[in-house]
Amino acid sequence: MIDMLKAENAFKEYLKQYNCDDDKVRLKIKHTYGVIEASKYLSNKLNLNKEDAKLSELIALLHDIGRFEQSKVIGKVYDKADKLFFDHAVYGVKVLFENNLIRNFIEDDSYDKIIYKAILNHNKFAIEGDLSDRELLHAKLIRDNDKTDNFRVKLSESLKTLLGTDDEKLIANDIISEKIYNEFMNKKLINSMDINTYLDQWVSYIAFIFDYNFKEALEYLKDNDLVNKEFDRIKYTNPDTINKIAKMRKLANDYLCCMVS
């Protein structure tokens, strides 16, 4: 039995040890609930049974629990920390399972391995290969739902929170590195360690579309025009960047149309 009200109350209790007024922490709390909403949407579209739908919501609630401790360690929630020294997914499963904190969220331990594997794999460049069918289903669900809400995040949060600067002229005149551009044009997910500019970071968010598992989730992006809206949030002024963005936009839209047709 998965009781989401109990789980959400436990989540609120867990958050009391963190500074929820910090922009990065606040963003991740809001993102958590956004991923829950995305999970409800996708579960409905996929006609998942009630048990797997509720399990998907629970995994969404817990998927970024490692981010909050990350914010204490380095003073901000910082994507490159995952690669450098503090993988928030690895820490998340440690938090939940090392001292049995998971029982605060759900009493039944029969879902533990699925929850563990889904959270551990949600931020990886690729899903590990030793998962059961049900573990793989939930790993794919959380990866898609996480990315879907990230499109909302990138359109609603301040550039200062997202990129570390609110200097719109600096961002607008920035460049896209050739490696990042080529990876995007080859329909590849961007490795965060290859990012060198503000616009490298920005287009890496849009490149999430190349790592979706479910057509129904991509349909949501297309129907709400989220890719174009994300491209349009920055008012590019660098001529080389303008040229690259036009080509990347066309590729992204063609890709979406192909994948959802």
N, C-alpha and C positions, 0 to 999 in steps of 0.2 A: 504494500500500500504506500503510495507516494502522496504525502500531504504537503502541498506547496505552501499553504498558509504557515504551517509549522516551520518549513524550510526558510521562508522569507523572514520570519521572526528571528530565527537563529542567525541569519545573515545580518540583519540589523544589529543584533547584539554583538556579533563579531566586529562590525565596523566601528564600534564605540572606542576602540583603541587607536583609531586613526584620525587625522585632521581632515574631516569631511568638507571643510571650507577651502582647502587647497584645490586649485583649479583642476589639476591632473587627477586627484582622487575623486573629486566631484564628477569629472568626465567619466571615469571608469564605473562609478556607481550608476550613473544614468545609462551608460553603455550596457551594463549588465541587464537592466530592465528592458532596454531596447532589443537585446539579443533574445530575451524571453519572448517578447512580442513577435520577433522574426520566427522563432521556433514554433509558435502557435500557428502562424500563417503557413509555414512550410509543411507542418504536420497535417494541417487541413488539406492542403493542395495534394499531398501525397497519400491522403486517406490512411494515415497511420492508425493502428489500434490505440485505444485509450491509454494503455499501459506505456507504450513506446512514446506517445505524445507527451505524457506527463514526465517520463524519464528525460525526454529532450529538454523540457522546461527546467528540470532540476539541474541538468548538466549546464544549461545556459546560465543559471543562477550562480553556479560554482566555478565556471570556466576561468575567470580572471581573478580568483581569490588570491593568487600569488602576486598580483600587481600591487596590492596594498602594502605588503611588506617591502616590496621593491621600492615603493615611494619613500619609505622610511630610510632605507639603506643608502639611496643615492639622492634623496631630496626631491625627486620627481620621477614620474613614470616615463621611462626612456626606452624606446624600442631597441636601440643598439645594445642595451644592457643584456638583453636576452642572448646575444651572441658573444658578448665580451666576458661576462662573469656571472650573470644572474638571470637564468632562464625562468620566467615567471610560471610557465607550465610545470616545469620540474619542481619548483618550489611549491606550487599550488597543490600537487598531489602529496608532497611531503607534509604540508600543513594539514591536509585533510585526513591522511591515513597513518602518518607516523605515530600520532598520539590519539588516534581514533576520534578526531573532531568530527568526522563524517557522520557519527551517530547523533550529533546535534541536529543534523539536517534530515536524516532519514534513519529510522530504526532498523529496517530490513536490510541485511547485509548481502542479499542475493544479487544486488545490482552493482556491488562494489567494483568488480573488475571492469565492467562496462564504463562506469563513471571514471575510473582511474585511467583507462586507455584513451577515452575520448578527450579528457582534459589534457593529458600528457601530449597528445598529438594535435591539439587544436592550433598551435602556433608554429608547428614544424614546417619546413620547406616541402616535405612530402610525408604522407602517412606511412608509418612503419609496416612491415609486411607480414607480421605474425598474428593478425587479429582474426577472431571468429567473424562470421557473417554479421551477427548482431553488434559486436564491437565496432566493426567497420562501418555499419550503418550509422551509429551514433557519432563516430569520429567524423564522418562526412557531414552529418547534419550540423554539428557544432561549428565546423569550419565554414560552411556556407552561411549559417545564421550570424556568425561573428562578422564575416565580411559584409553581409547585407546591412547590418546596423552601422558598420564603419562608414558606409556611404552617407548615412544620415549624419553621423558625427562630423564628417569632413565638410558638410554643408551648413552645420549649425553652430559649431564651436569657433572661437576666435582664431585667427591665424597665429597669434602669439602663443596660444595653448597648443596648437597643432604643429607649428614649425619653429617656435622659439623666437619669433620676431613678428612685430605688427607693422614693420616698414614695408608698405605695399609697393612702393617704388622699387625698393631693393629686390623684392620677390619678382615683380613684373619684368625687371630687366635681367633676371637671372638666366642661366643657361641649363640645358639638359645635357648631361655627359653622354658622349658617344656610346659608351658601353650600355648605359641605361636605355638610351634610345633604341639601340640594336636589340636588346633583350625584349623590349616592349614590342617592337616590330616583328619579332620572331614568336610572339604570343607566349612569352615566358613570365612567370612570377619573378619579381625583382628581389634579389638578395640584399637585405638591409646593410650588409657590410660593404656593398659596392656603391652606396649612396654618398655623394660628395656635395651636392648643392640642394638648395631649398626645393627647386623644381624636380630634381631627382626624387626627392621624398614625395612630392605631390603626385607625380605620375606613377610612383610605385603603388600608391593607393588605388589608382584606376586599374592598374595591372592585376588587381585582385580578380577581375573577371575571368582571367585565364586559368584560375584554379578552382572554379566552381564544379560541384559534383552533380547538381540537380538542375535540369532545364527549368523547372518551376521557379526556382530562386532567381535564375537569370531573367525569366519573364517579368518578375517583379521589378528588377532594375530597368528593363526596357520599357515597361508600361508606365513607369514613373519618371522616365527620362533622366535617371540619376547619373549616368555616365556623362551625358552632355552638360548637365548642371555642374558636375564637378570640374570638367574641363573649363567651363565658363566662369568659375568663381575667381580665377586669376585673370587679370587684364594684362596679357603679355605685351611687352614692348620691344624685346630683343628680336631683330629680324630672323635670325637663325632659329630661335625658339618658336616664333610664329609659324614658320615653315614646318618645323617638326611636329608641332601640336596639330596642325591641319592634317598631316598624314596619319598621326596616331589616332586622332578622332575618327577619321574615315575607317581605319582598320578596326577600331573598337566597335563602331556601330555595325560594320559589316559582319564582324564576328558574332555580335549579339543576335543579329537577324538570322544568321546561319544556325546558331545553336538552338534557338527557340522555334525555328520553323518546323 
